[in-house]
Amino acid sequence: MLDRHDQAVRRFAEACRRGDVTALAAVLDVNAVATCDSGEAAPAPAPAHGGGEVARLVMAVLCGRPGAELTVESVNGRAGLALRRASRAVAVVGTETAGSKVTALWIVLNPAKLGGWHRRR
């Protein structure tokens, strides 16, 4: 049986795959925070605070990307997310939860940090 953390991350991923901002907001804690690391290649979006703002950031950065696959994977030893296009990682997301809600997201967009996440074809 999956623990609450895994269940919350899986609900979050499914809402993102569907592009459902309402479902995303529902799995996010009202005080959720998201931080992006894009490296020096591009300016990172400002940290987002609050369920609604985090949901909008996630929609812009992770959801609805044509040809991309969002999967639930182990990130830092816990369930997190990996977004790949043509087997190449474009984002990896570490997650923190409390109960059934996602409370924090660390979204790595920095190409220099994503090489180990690419899949071999």
LINLIN-V606763 format. One record per residue. RES is the residue in one small letter. OMEGA is omega in whole degrees, 0 to 359 (NA if undefined). Layout:
[[RES,OMEGA] [RES,OMEGA]]
This chain:
[[m,180] [l,176] [d,184] [r,179] [h,181] [d,180] [q,180] [a,180] [v,179] [r,176] [r,178] [f,180] [a,181] [e,178] [a,179] [c,179] [r,180] [r,183] [g,186] [d,183] [v,179] [t,178] [a,176] [l,181] [a,182] [a,180] [v,179] [l,173] [d,181] [v,180] [n,181] [a,179] [v,175] [a,179] [t,180] [c,173] [d,179] [s,180] [g,182] [e,183] [a,181] [a,178] [p,179] [a,172] [p,178] [a,176] [p,179] [a,182] [h,179] [g,184] [g,182] [g,181] [e,178] [v,179] [a,179] [r,178] [l,180] [v,177] [m,182] [a,188] [v,189] [l,192] [c,173] [g,178] [r,181] [p,177] [g,181] [a,180] [e,177] [l,182] [t,174] [v,183] [e,177] [s,177] [v,183] [n,175] [g,179] [r,179] [a,177] [g,185] [l,172] [a,177] [l,181] [r,172] [r,181] [a,177] [s,180] [r,180] [a,175] [v,176] [a,172] [v,187] [v,170] [g,185] [t,172] [e,181] [t,170] [a,185] [g,183] [s,184] [k,173] [v,183] [t,182] [a,176] [l,172] [w,187] [i,180] [v,177] [l,185] [n,181] [p,181] [a,181] [k,187] [l,185] [g,180] [g,181] [w,178] [h,176] [r,176] [r,181] [r,NA]]
